[in-house]
Amino acid sequence: MLLNLFQKGSCCITVRILFLDNKSLHFYTKAYFEQITNSYLFYICSFSFYIVIFAISYCNLLNTEMIMTVKKDKILWADDEIDLLKPYILFLQDKGYEVVPVISGQDAIDSCKEDTFDIIFLDENMPGLSGLEALSQIKELNPDVPVVMVTKSEEESIMDQAIGNKIADYLIKPLNPNQLLLSIKKNVHMNVIITETTTVGYQQEFSRIGMQINDSFTTDDWMEVYKKLVYWELELENSQATMSDMLQMQKKEANNAFGKFIKKNYMNWIQSPDKRPLMSPDLFKKRVFPILEKSEKLFFILIDNFRLDQWREVKDLLAEYFTFDESLYYSILPTATQYARNAIFSGLMPSQIEKMFPDLWVDEESEEGKNLNEAPLIRTQIERFRKKWTFSYNKVHDSQYGEKLLTTIPSLMQYQLNVIVLNFVDMLSHARTENKMIRELAQSEAAYRSLTRSWFQHSGTLELFRRIADRGCKVIITTDHGTIRVDNPQKVVGDKNTNTNLRYKVGKNLSYNTKEVFEIRDPEKAGLPSPNLSSKYIFATDSDFFAYPNNYNYYVSYYRNTFQHGGISMEEMLVPFITLIPR
């Protein structure tokens, strides 16, 4: 009868079988009836203790046939008193599991050689080959099968040995049937249950987030929206739930509304500093200097191009050493290193830097590096506030310099403020654009985050934080701007002096669609230098990027789905500011 459901349509069918008790039946059925979208149809059939869920993705395959089979999870239970465990075995069989009982550790090993199991219950104290001795051999045969140690003993040494051999769980006799069931669900069905629960959670939040986007009128409102979207992006990714497309649509909607919010308010923020949110030029004055005023030593670590989702990806690596105070701030425009980072270190808007310290500002047209004067800019800000704090400045471009920096940590303790710039994440985003192999490695947002985590964990970066924590120093982790994956080209025409950035343009002869950009005709009012009297700035919003009409198709194809920064989006402008307090 069920096959008839699929005979008329052309589809590609994926079958997932879940084994659930009656208590879970209603929950999962309701969840999947709610999840009917244009992308997926869900047919749910419940019987006995089973729910068979058919996730059907539309495609052009014709006359697809399907043979449904129901597979029971298989449990191996090794215990020399297996006869006394008959009630528990019957209980599990009643729940839909297949239980294979054996009476010794050697029998358990032999069974693992002949068959595969979803989970193994292993008695610790058996004659002949003990449970612990059998465990090591079973792990060699089937390292991925969860093994649950069952014992009458509560000795700590036995627990330590079992844990050291990477058991999945530890149960003490007399057993409780629900305890057994919980252990099975946790070790066999956990991923499926997490997926379903996460899916339902986001479904329930979807409409609330949508309303929150529409009702966001303040800077704090937008920070909360962005935090929620990042939270659910990571939750859906980690649970492998099939809702990522819906989330990306919601992120796009949010960025569209965020762009309108910035267009409406940005100029007022620049002209009224007392009424604006925390922005790039305010960081040292409002966040760094108050810590130094308390005579506390501080490490200020700026990771170029570091987004909130990337911070969340590495956060757990630091949890052993620090507690966290997490917040966001607004990067200035353009969200590019030359402007945003120099604004942080100087405490000034770019146009103010150009006027007050012309020797420290490098114009767009110059071929000179745009961030060669960061240490002098920090010094000017400290002196401007008439402070006598000592500071050091280090910029890490590669692992060799990172290793050298680790050896200097003791000598850095003489300074009240230590500023460290880490460039890897920015280098990764640019390398992804230019290098085909890197683009393959960082194909998606998830892969991009994964590479960030790998760098953080396996370079000297994590060790750097650990050594700082050992010396009891506070740390601030932040960035100058984030980045966004672009996919929608916008045509722009400029002369030969127009800058090359894909997310913002500055020039005197720019031609573009005014409805698709945020334009600043008077750079001075936006705190930006003006290379010429008639220069103006334009900024891309959402996931747009600027492309020249010349060789347009090649240009678009090359830069589409690359990570860029300089424009207006939550990912670029709402950037993390984390205070780490050593444990």
Stockholm file with secondary structure:
# STOCKHOLM 1.0

chainA/1-583         MLLNLFQKGSCCITVRILFLDNKSLHFYTKAYFEQITNSYLFYICSFSFYIVIFAISYCNLLNTEMIMTVKKDKILWADDEIDLLKPYILFLQDKGYEVVPVISGQDAIDSCKEDTFDIIFLDENMPGLSGLEALSQIKELNPDVPVVMVTKSEEESIMDQAIGNKIADYLIKPLNPNQLLLSIKKNVHMNVIITETTTVGYQQEFSRIGMQINDSFTTDDWMEVYKKLVYWELELENSQATMSDMLQMQKKEANNAFGKFIKKNYMNWIQSPDKRPLMSPDLFKKRVFPILEKSEKLFFILIDNFRLDQWREVKDLLAEYFTFDESLYYSILPTATQYARNAIFSGLMPSQIEKMFPDLWVDEESEEGKNLNEAPLIRTQIERFRKKWTFSYNKVHDSQYGEKLLTTIPSLMQYQLNVIVLNFVDMLSHARTENKMIRELAQSEAAYRSLTRSWFQHSGTLELFRRIADRGCKVIITTDHGTIRVDNPQKVVGDKNTNTNLRYKVGKNLSYNTKEVFEIRDPEKAGLPSPNLSSKYIFATDSDFFAYPNNYNYYVSYYRNTFQHGGISMEEMLVPFITLIPR
#=GR chainA/1-583 SS CTTHHHHSSCEEEEEEEEECCHHHHHHHHHHHHHCCCSSEEEEEEEETTEEEEEEEEECSCCSCCCCCCCCCCEEEEECTTGGGGHHHHHHHHHTTCEEEEESSHHHHHHHHHHCCCSEEEEESCCSSSCHHHHHHHHHHHCTTSCEEEEESCCCHHHHHHHHHTTCSEEEESSCCHHHHHHHHHHHHSHHHHHHHHHHHHHHHHHHHHHHHHHTCCSHHHHHHHHHHHHHHHHHHHHHTCTTHHHHHHHHHHHHHHHHHHHHHHHHHHHHCGGGSCSBGGGHIIIIIHHHHHTTCCEEEEEETTCCHHHHHHHHHHHTTTEEEEEEEEECCSSCSHHHHHHHHHHSSCHHHHHHHCTTTCCCTTCCSCTTSCHHHHHHHHHHHTTCCCCEEEEEECSHHHHHHHHHTHHHHTTSSEEEEEECHHHHHHHHHHHCHHHHHHTCSHHHHHHHHHHHHHHSSHHHHHHHHHHTTCEEEEECSCCCEECCEEEEEECCTTSCCCSSEEEESSCEECGGGEEEESCGGGGTCCCSSTTCEEEEEBTTEEEECSTTHHHHHHHHTTCEECSSBCHHHHEEEEEEEEEC
#=GC SS_cons         CTTHHHHSSCEEEEEEEEECCHHHHHHHHHHHHHCCCSSEEEEEEEETTEEEEEEEEECSCCSCCCCCCCCCCEEEEECTTGGGGHHHHHHHHHTTCEEEEESSHHHHHHHHHHCCCSEEEEESCCSSSCHHHHHHHHHHHCTTSCEEEEESCCCHHHHHHHHHTTCSEEEESSCCHHHHHHHHHHHHSHHHHHHHHHHHHHHHHHHHHHHHHHTCCSHHHHHHHHHHHHHHHHHHHHHTCTTHHHHHHHHHHHHHHHHHHHHHHHHHHHHCGGGSCSBGGGHIIIIIHHHHHTTCCEEEEEETTCCHHHHHHHHHHHTTTEEEEEEEEECCSSCSHHHHHHHHHHSSCHHHHHHHCTTTCCCTTCCSCTTSCHHHHHHHHHHHTTCCCCEEEEEECSHHHHHHHHHTHHHHTTSSEEEEEECHHHHHHHHHHHCHHHHHHTCSHHHHHHHHHHHHHHSSHHHHHHHHHHTTCEEEEECSCCCEECCEEEEEECCTTSCCCSSEEEESSCEECGGGEEEESCGGGGTCCCSSTTCEEEEEBTTEEEECSTTHHHHHHHHTTCEECSSBCHHHHEEEEEEEEEC
//
